[in-house]
Each structure stands twice: as structure tokens, then as C-alpha cells.
Amino acid sequence: MIEFLKALPKAELHVHIEGTLEPELMFKLAKRNHISLPYEDAQALRKAYQFDSLQSFLDLYYQGAAVLIKEQDFYDLTWAYLERCAEQSIYHTEIFFDPQTHTQRGVSFGDVLSGINRAIVDGQQQLGVSALLIMCFLRHLSEQEAMDTLEEAMMYRHYIIGVGLDSSEKGHPPEKFQRVFEKARAAGFVTVAHAGEEGPAQYIWDAMNLLGVKRVDHGVRCVEDPVLVEYLATHKMPLTVCPLSNTKLKVFNTMAEHNILQLLDKGVMVTVNSDDPAYFGGYLVENYMSLYRHLAMTEQQAVQLAINSFNASFLSNSSKRQFIERIKRYSQKKSNSDTKLSD
């Protein structure tokens, strides 16, 4: 199964580039930038990745991001992730980045974006991985700070396809950023938002109705509202679900309790994603494998999840069709091979 999942053509739609910062690279960048980390080595840092909530993770996440200072740091970070994509047959990815995490420390918006974008261009040319960028606002900060970040992003409009909303969900409802998202949509950005991870199902309704999102990030608490689940299925509103993240942050106590396959069987356009893979113990294939091991995911379900990942993307319709045909050819080839082996 792992070989099947590794070679299965996939897209990833919910990954925070800062969350792909592996401890080894973190220490390398810390040394390069003369930054002291409060851990002896990468192994000791990895042992600290024991979280009991979203906030306990964020505290360590922002600490780690402090090693990202120069344009080359952001290039190296993004390149390392895109190499992982190539290894795992991720042909397309839509990457979140958090400029406020860096500009608050005096790092220029231009350096952040230039480093990430250079890696994206090289990734397309050298690895065959396409990528789009989504700029996220930190919801624990103020509406005005989000508005200022949007203004700064305008000069880089051609590099950024959309805007999103991440960080601490509790106490920061979608309505807090309604005017920011209205302005973003008017400027031509597509919109997405984290909702229904730690926040209630109502936040999913609000993300759709107040922020005009084209995708809901996480969204697993939709099951608290059967009407919402039916709406999501009927309107093909994608959910970018992150199974390993959800269990690491105790949204579910164990993977066996996760509802992603139940939602899939109800017709909801769920997708599999890694969120912050360096911190949560796995990239995209590892998330798929966890569903196989703990929820008995079938090959057919895996194929549908992969198809969903492209249908839910912001690629052109023609590109979506090409990738989905690739998935179907791969699946059919695998099926024919299995039939021959059984004969």
C-alpha cells in the first residue's frame, strides 16, 4: 500500500511553509544566522514536539520560525519541501505563508516572498512540481494589522493567488476579518480560511458566508451540524483536512476516531494534507498511510481523495482534468497488474 500511495499522483492544498522546517535545517539556519536555540541538538528539539493543543504547538512554531532571516533561508526552506513533494508524487501544491510572523521581527516582506518564489520557479523547472502561494493573516493579531499586510502584499499581487486565515482559532471568529477579506476579494484574491478545527461548526458557516471562502481549511467539526454537512456535500465545498495534525493537536484523541472517511462517504469533498509536517510526524504520504493503518482506507478511497485534491485546487480546469486522467490511468494500471498477479 505504501508504494501505491507514494506513486499515486496527488496535490497538497494545506501546508504551511514555516511548518515544513525540519529540526536539522532549523539548526543549520540558526548557525548561519548566529541565533541560539534552547535545545542541544535536532534530536532534543524533536523530542519537544509533544502538543496538547493548537496553542502549545504555535508557541514552538513561532520560536522555530525565528531562524528565518534572509531571502536564502526562505529559498532553502521552500526547496526542501518541494523536494519532498517530488519524492511523494505531489505534482501540485498550494502553499501557505505567514508574512506577519516575519515582518514583526524586522524581516522584509520582499525577502520572504522572493526566497519562496525563487524556489517555486526552480521547483517547477527542475522537479516538475507546480506551486501556488496563499498569504495567510494571523488571526490572533488585529484586523488593522491584517489590513496593513494586505496593503503591503498589493505590490506582489502577481506572486500570490489568494489569502487565508490561520493561527489561534479560539476567540478569533471569521467576522473579525470580514472587511479585510472583502477588500482582498475586490483586489482579485481568492479566499480560504481555517475554520472548524478548534472552533465550532458555526465558524465554517461564517467563513463561507462572511469571508466568501472557496475552500475551508480543516473543517472537521462540521459533523456537529448535519445541515452543514449536507450543504458542504451538495455545494462541493472542499475541506482541506490534516489527519496527523488533528491527532497531534488533540482535535481527535486517536486516528481511529477521525471522521475524514465518513465525510468522504457522505459526498463531502475532503482532501488529505500535512499542515505542518515537520512538527506533526509526517508529510502527505504518511498522512495517507495513517488513514490506511487506522481507518482501513481502501485503494478506491485513496484514489477519490487524490482526485478531490486536484478538483479542490486553484488550477485551471484543463490542468485539473489532465491530472485526474493521470490518476485514473495509474489506478487502472495498478488494478490490471493486481489482476495478473492473482491469475
C-alpha positions in Angstrom: 0.0 0.0 0.0 2.8 2.4 0.8 4.2 2.1 -2.7 0.8 2.6 -4.2 0.2 5.7 -2.1 3.7 7.1 -2.8 3.3 6.8 -6.6 -0.3 8.0 -6.6 -0.5 11.4 -8.2 -1.5 13.9 -5.6 -2.0 17.6 -4.8 -1.5 19.2 -1.4 -3.6 22.2 -0.5 -3.0 22.8 3.1 0.7 23.2 4.1 2.3 26.0 6.0 5.8 26.5 4.6 7.1 27.5 8.0 5.7 24.2 9.3 8.0 22.3 7.0 11.1 23.5 8.8 12.8 20.3 9.9 15.0 20.5 13.1 18.2 19.7 11.1 17.5 22.7 8.8 16.5 24.8 11.7 19.9 24.3 13.4 21.7 24.9 10.1 19.9 28.2 9.6 20.4 29.2 13.3 24.1 28.6 12.9 24.2 30.6 9.6 22.3 33.5 11.2 24.1 33.4 14.6 20.9 32.5 16.5 21.0 30.4 19.7 18.3 27.7 20.1 17.2 26.5 23.5 17.9 22.9 22.6 21.1 20.9 22.4 20.5 19.4 19.0 17.9 18.4 16.5 17.1 15.2 18.3 16.4 17.1 21.6 14.2 19.6 19.6 12.2 16.8 18.0 11.5 15.3 21.4 9.9 18.6 22.4 7.2 18.1 19.8 4.6 16.9 22.2 1.5 19.1 22.0 -1.8 19.2 23.9 -3.5 22.0 22.0 -3.1 24.3 19.0 -1.6 27.0 21.2 1.1 24.7 22.6 2.2 23.9 19.1 2.1 27.6 17.9 4.4 28.6 20.8 7.1 26.3 19.5 6.3 27.0 15.8 6.9 30.8 16.2 10.1 30.1 18.1 11.4 27.9 15.2 10.4 30.5 12.6 12.8 33.0 14.2 15.8 31.4 12.4 14.3 32.5 9.1 16.0 35.9 8.4 17.4 36.1 4.9 16.0 35.5 1.4 18.2 32.5 1.0 16.7 31.0 4.2 13.2 31.1 2.7 14.5 29.6 -0.5 16.2 26.7 1.3 13.1 26.1 3.4 10.8 26.0 0.3 13.2 24.0 -1.8 13.5 21.3 0.9 9.6 21.0 0.9 9.4 20.8 -2.9 12.0 18.1 -3.0 9.7 16.1 -0.6 6.8 16.8 -3.0 8.8 15.3 -5.9 9.7 12.2 -3.7 6.0 11.7 -2.8 4.4 12.2 -6.3 2.9 15.6 -5.2 2.6 17.2 -8.6 0.9 20.4 -7.4 0.9 22.2 -4.1 -0.7 25.4 -2.8 1.5 26.8 -0.1 0.5 29.0 2.9 3.0 31.5 4.1 2.7 33.9 7.1 4.4 37.2 6.4 3.4 38.7 9.7 5.4 36.0 11.5 8.5 37.5 9.8 7.8 41.2 9.3 7.1 41.6 13.0 10.7 40.6 13.5 12.1 43.1 11.0 12.3 40.7 8.1 11.2 42.4 4.9 8.1 41.1 3.1 10.1 41.2 -0.2 12.8 38.9 1.1 10.2 36.4 2.4 8.4 36.3 -0.9 11.5 36.4 -3.1 13.0 33.4 -1.4 9.9 31.4 -1.6 9.1 32.3 -5.2 12.6 31.6 -6.5 12.3 28.1 -5.1 8.9 27.7 -6.6 10.3 28.6 -10.1 13.2 26.2 -9.7 10.8 23.5 -8.4 8.7 23.8 -11.5 11.7 23.7 -13.8 13.9 21.1 -12.1 11.4 18.9 -10.2 8.2 19.2 -12.2 6.2 20.4 -9.1 3.9 23.3 -9.7 3.0 25.6 -6.8 0.7 28.5 -5.9 1.1 30.8 -3.0 -1.6 31.8 -0.4 -0.8 34.5 2.1 -2.3 34.0 5.5 -3.3 36.5 8.1 -2.6 35.7 11.7 -6.0 35.7 13.4 -4.6 36.4 16.9 -3.4 39.8 15.6 -5.7 42.7 14.9 -7.9 43.5 11.9 -5.8 46.6 11.2 -2.5 44.6 11.2 -4.2 42.2 8.7 -5.3 45.2 6.6 -1.8 46.6 6.6 -0.3 43.3 5.5 -2.9 43.1 2.6 -1.8 46.6 1.6 1.9 45.6 1.6 1.0 42.5 -0.5 -0.6 44.5 -3.3 2.8 45.2 -4.9 3.4 41.5 -5.0 -0.1 40.6 -6.3 1.2 38.6 -9.3 3.0 36.2 -7.0 0.1 35.4 -4.7 -3.1 33.7 -5.8 -5.1 34.0 -2.6 -5.3 34.9 1.1 -6.2 32.8 4.1 -6.6 32.9 7.8 -4.7 30.8 10.3 -3.2 30.8 13.8 -5.3 30.6 17.0 -8.9 29.9 16.2 -10.4 30.2 19.6 -11.6 33.7 20.4 -10.9 35.0 16.9 -14.1 34.3 14.8 -14.1 34.9 11.0 -16.2 38.0 11.4 -13.2 39.8 12.9 -11.7 39.8 9.4 -14.7 40.3 7.2 -13.7 43.8 5.9 -10.1 42.5 5.2 -11.5 39.6 3.1 -13.9 41.9 1.3 -11.0 44.1 0.2 -8.9 41.1 -0.7 -11.7 39.7 -2.9 -12.2 43.1 -4.6 -8.4 43.0 -5.4 -8.8 39.7 -7.1 -7.5 37.3 -4.5 -9.3 34.0 -3.9 -10.0 33.4 -0.2 -9.7 30.4 2.1 -9.8 30.2 5.9 -9.1 27.8 8.8 -12.4 27.0 10.4 -13.9 24.2 12.4 -10.6 22.8 13.8 -10.8 24.1 17.4 -13.6 26.5 16.6 -17.2 25.4 16.3 -19.2 24.4 13.2 -20.6 27.9 13.1 -17.2 29.2 12.2 -17.4 27.2 9.0 -20.7 28.8 8.1 -19.2 32.2 8.9 -16.1 31.5 6.8 -18.3 30.8 3.8 -20.9 33.5 4.3 -18.8 36.3 5.7 -15.4 35.7 4.2 -16.6 34.2 0.9 -14.1 31.4 1.0 -13.6 28.9 -1.9 -12.2 26.3 0.5 -12.4 25.6 4.2 -9.2 24.6 5.9 -9.7 21.8 8.4 -13.5 21.9 8.8 -13.7 18.6 10.7 -16.1 19.9 13.3 -18.8 20.3 10.5 -20.2 17.0 11.8 -21.7 18.9 14.8 -24.2 20.3 12.3 -25.8 17.8 10.0 -27.3 20.6 7.9 -23.8 21.9 7.3 -22.5 18.5 6.3 -25.3 18.2 3.7 -24.6 21.8 2.5 -20.9 21.0 2.1 -21.6 17.8 0.1 -24.3 19.4 -2.1 -22.2 22.5 -2.9 -18.9 20.6 -3.3 -17.2 23.0 -0.8 -13.7 21.5 -0.3 -12.3 20.8 3.2 -8.5 20.6 3.4 -8.2 18.0 6.2 -5.0 17.3 8.0 -5.2 13.9 9.8 -1.9 13.7 11.6 -2.2 17.3 12.7 -5.7 16.7 14.0 -4.5 13.9 16.2 -1.2 15.6 17.3 -3.2 18.6 18.5 -5.9 16.5 20.1 -8.8 17.5 17.8 -9.2 13.7 17.8 -7.6 11.6 20.6 -6.6 8.9 18.1 -6.6 8.4 14.4 -9.2 5.7 14.7 -11.7 8.4 15.8 -11.0 10.6 12.7 -14.1 11.4 10.6 -12.4 12.1 7.2 -13.5 8.9 5.6 -17.0 9.2 7.0 -17.2 12.6 5.4 -15.8 11.2 2.1 -18.5 8.5 2.0 -21.2 11.3 2.6 -20.0 13.0 -0.5 -18.1 15.9 1.1 -15.1 16.9 -1.0 -12.5 16.2 1.7 -8.7 16.2 0.8 -5.7 14.9 2.7 -2.9 17.4 3.7 0.1 17.6 6.0 -0.4 21.1 7.6 2.9 21.4 9.5 4.6 18.1 8.7 8.0 18.8 10.4 6.1 19.1 13.7 3.4 16.5 13.3 5.4 13.5 12.2 4.7 13.1 8.6 4.3 14.6 5.1 1.4 13.7 2.7 2.1 10.0 2.1 2.5 9.5 5.9 -1.0 11.1 6.3 -2.5 8.7 3.7 -0.7 5.8 5.3 -2.2 6.6 8.7 -5.7 6.5 7.2 -4.9 3.1 5.8 -3.5 1.7 9.0 -6.0 3.1 11.5 -9.2 3.6 9.4 -8.8 0.8 6.8 -8.8 3.2 3.9 -9.2 1.3 0.6 -7.3 2.0 -2.6 -10.6 3.3 -4.1 -11.0 5.8 -1.3 -7.3 6.9 -1.7 -7.9 7.4 -5.4 -11.0 9.5 -4.7 -9.1 11.6 -2.1 -6.4 12.2 -4.7 -9.0 13.2 -7.3 -10.5 15.6 -4.8 -7.2 17.2 -4.2 -7.0 18.3 -7.8 -10.7 19.2 -8.1 -10.4 21.4 -5.0 -7.2 23.1 -6.2 -7.0 26.6 -7.9 -5.5 25.1 -11.1 -7.2 25.7 -14.4 -10.0 23.3 -15.3 -7.8 21.9 -18.1 -4.9 21.2 -15.7 -7.3 19.5 -13.3 -8.6 17.2 -16.0 -5.1 16.3 -17.0 -4.0 15.4 -13.5 -7.2 13.4 -12.8 -6.7 11.5 -16.0 -3.2 10.7 -14.8 -4.7 9.4 -11.5 -7.2 7.2 -13.3 -4.5 5.7 -15.7 -2.3 5.0 -12.7 -5.2 3.3 -10.8 -6.2 1.3 -13.8 -2.6 0.2 -14.4 -2.4 -0.9 -10.8 -5.7 -2.8 -11.0 -4.6 -4.6 -14.2 -1.3 -5.5 -12.5 -3.1 -6.9 -9.5 -5.4 -9.0 -11.7 -2.4 -10.5 -13.5 -0.8 -11.4 -10.2 -4.0 -13.1 -8.9 -4.2 -15.1 -12.1 
